[in-house]
Amino acid sequence: MLDRNELEAIRIGQHVPEGMASIVIPHFQTPDLVRLCLRAIRRLTDPPYEVIVVDNHSQDRSLEYLRSVGWIRLIERGPETEPDAASAHAAAMDIGAAAARGRWLVSFHTDTIVRREGWLETMLGRLRDNPQAAALGADKIDSDPPWYRAMKRMWDTHRAKAFVRRVVGLPPNPRYSPEWYPRSFCAIYRLDLVRELGLTWQPALHHPTGELLYRGLVDGGYDTVRLSSDEMRSCVEHVAHATALVARGGLGHWRGNQKVRRALERVMGSELARELLSDDSLDR
């Protein structure tokens, strides 16, 4: 275990351990979520790692908090930050990747909460087991009850609509990618290959954020470690769309917002969250 002096040396770039992971977290106005996210990483992640938070011009108390956290690298963006949330998130990932010093690049969201010790080493071990693998990740974590998941598989309206669009010659709906790719709430990439191949997180027409970067690795002949939802959930909790709810007022439809609120209340009210949010020493 590295002591605080060694961690500080990593933070300021004086020492970069072999095999270090760089965790990049785009952020915009989620004060309580980012506090919980960072403290969970601090408590439950084994070194060597660094955390780079790229703030997309927050105008609330969350920026003051981030400036007070002594063990992260904070990059503050100004008014030039893109107004579109997806583009701003992708730009922040590109900025964080450019600043990263590790061998492994970990994309993270502020509504992703580490659940247990050893989570990062578990994932990195899966990548090391396959030298040809350049990425690791999972599809969306489905927190719905089993009966509801089964019903959704039977009545997969998105898949049906995608089939109809193909039949009539329409392009895919950009909101729903028909093919698998690592979701950016928690995914790991080989940073040297991302740079070597000139890949970016920027979305393009009919391709969501991060999909083209993954396709670039696949086209380069590299493998992927695919985790199931249950495997990913054993390591991290992802409160899907919580950042949109907190920072931007919601998803635009009442039912979806209610679902996110319930999930957020459950996570923020958990014993782990209460413990982490009361421990200010994790910011130093």
N, C-alpha and C positions, 0 to 999 in steps of 0.2 A: 504493500500500500504506500503510495507516495505521500509525503508530508506536505504541509501547506506551502513551504518554501519552494518545493519542487513543482507543485501545481502552479504557483505564481510564475515560476520560470517558464513553464509551458505557455501560460496565458500571454506573457509579453514577448514570446518568441525566442527566448534565450536557449531553450532546450526543447527538442522535438523527439520524443521516444519512438523507437521502431514500432510500427504497427498501430500508431495512434489513430483514433477516430475523431473526425470533426463533425459535430452535431450542429446543423444550421437550422435556425428557427426564424422564419419570417414572422413579424408581429405588427399588429395594428389594434390598439385600444382595447385590450382585454386584461385589465389590471389584476383581477383575482385569478383568472385562468393562468396567466403567464407566471404569476407567483407560485401557484401550485405546480405547474409544469416544471419550472426550474428547480424548485426545492425537491421534487421527487427525483429528478435527475441527480442532483447533488447527493441525496441520501442513498440512492439505490444503484448507482453506477460505479463500477470499478475503473480506475485509471488504467492506461493512459487515454484521456480524451480531452477535447476542448469544446466549448460551447460558443457559437457565434450567433448572436441575436441581431437580425437586420430589421430595424424599425422603419415602417413605411409612413413616416411623418405623423405619428400619433400626437393628438392635441388634448390629452387627458392626463390623469395622474399616473398612468402606467409608465410613462417615459421617465418620470422622476424616480419611480421605483427601480427601473432598469439601470439608471445611472448609479444607483446606490449598491448594486450587486457587484461585489468585488472580484468574483472569479470568472465572469463571462467577458467575452469581447463584444462590445456593443458598437454597431455601425448605424448611425442615424442618417436617414434620408431626409431631404428637404421638400419644398413645395413642388419639385419636379416629379414627385412620385405619381405614378399612373393612377387616374381615378378609378379605373376598372379593377376590381378586386383580384381577378385571376391574373391579369397582366402584372399588377403590383407584386403579387405573391411570387410569380415566376421570376421577375426581375430581382427580387430579394434573394431568391435561391441562387441565381447566377452571381450576384454580388458576394454572397456568402461562400460559394464554391471558389470564386477567385481569391478570396482571402484565406481559405482553409489551408492548413499545413499538414493534415493527416494523410494516411494511406487510404483510409476509408471515409467516404462522405455519407453522413446520415441526414436524410431530410426528415423534418419533424414539424408538427403543428403545436400551437399553444393549447389546443384542446386534446392533446395526446398526453396521457399521464402514465408514467412508469408504474408498474404494479409490484415488481419483485426484484430482489437483488440478483445480479448475474444475468440480467436480460440482454445486455449488449454483448457480453462474451458468448452467450448462447448463440446469438445470431451470427456473430463473426466466426464462431467455430464451424457453423454450417457452410459459410463461404470458404473458409480455409480447407474444408474437406473436399472441395471441388475447385482446383486451381484454374479451371477454365471458366468459372462463374464470375460474372462482372456485376451482378445485381442480386438483391434479395428483397422480397416484399410479399405483400398479400393483397387480395382484393379487399373490398370494404368489409369491416367487421360488422356482422349482422347480429344485433343484440335483441332481435325480436324473439318471442317464444317459439319453440319447435313447431307447434301447430300452425303458427302464422307463416313461418318460413316455408313449410310444406305447401301451404295455400298459394303463396306467392310464386313458387316454382310451377304450380299447376296453372296459374293464371298470370303468366309473365307477359304483361302487356307491352313492356319495352321491347322484348324480343319479338313479339308479334308485329309491333309497329315497324321494327327494323326490317323484318321479312317483307312486309307490304311495300316499304320504301324501295327495297332492292327490286322487287317484282315490277314496280311501275317506273323504275329508272331514276328515283330520287336519291340524292346523297344522304349519308347517315346523319342522324340528329347529333350535333356536336355535344349535347349534354350526356349522351349515353354511348360510350365506346363499346362496340360489339366484341372487341378482343380484350384479353387479359393484359394488364400491365400493373406494375407495383404502384399502389396508391401512396401518395407523398406524405400521408400522415405519419408514416414510419417506414422508411425504405433505406437500403444501404447500397452504395455504388463504389466501384473502384475509381478513386479520384483521378489516378493517372490516365485511365482510359477515357474518362469524360473529357479531360483536357486534350489528350492526344487526338481524339476524334472530333474535337470542336463542337461538342454537344451542348445544348441549352435547354432550360426548362420552359422556354417561351412556347405558349400554345399557338396552334395554327388552325386554319379553317377545318372544322370537323375533327379536330384532335385536341383533347383536354390537356391541361398542364401536366408536363412530365411524360406524356405518352411517347412523343417523338424522340425524347432523349433515350428512353428504353428501347424503342425500335432501332435507334442508331447502334446501340450495343449489340442487339440481336443480329442486325445486318452485318456487323463486324465479325460475326462468328462466335460470339461469346454466349455462355450458358446463363441460366437464371435459377436461383433457388426460390421456389414458390412455397410460401407458408400457407397453411390453411387458416381460416378465420380463428379457429380454436387455438392453434399454435401461436398466432399473433396476440390473441386476447390473453394468453397465459403470461405474456410479457408486458403488454401495455393496454391501457384503456383508451379508446378513442370516442369522444363525445361528438359524433359527426354533426357538423354545421353549427356547433356551439360558438365558434368564432364569428360566424355570420350573425347569429342571434345577438351576441353581446356587442359587437363592434358596429354592426350595420342595421340593427333593428329587426332582423329576421329574414325569413325565406320568401316572403311574399304570399304565403297561404297559411291560414290559421291552424289547420290540422297539423301541418309539419312543424310549425312553431311550438305547438303544445307538446309534441313528442320530444322535441329537443329540450324544452324546459324541464320535462320530467326526468330525462336522462341526466341533465346538468345538475338538477337538485339532488339526484341520487348520488352522483359522484362527489359533489361539493360537500354533501352531508355525511360522507363515509368517515369511518374512524381514521383511516390513513390521511384523508384530506384535512380533517380537524387537527391531527397531530402535526402535519407538515406546516399548515398555515399558522400554527402557534409557535413554531420554532424559528425565530428570527436569526439564530446563529447560522442557519443554512445559507444565508445571503453573504456571509463573509468568507 
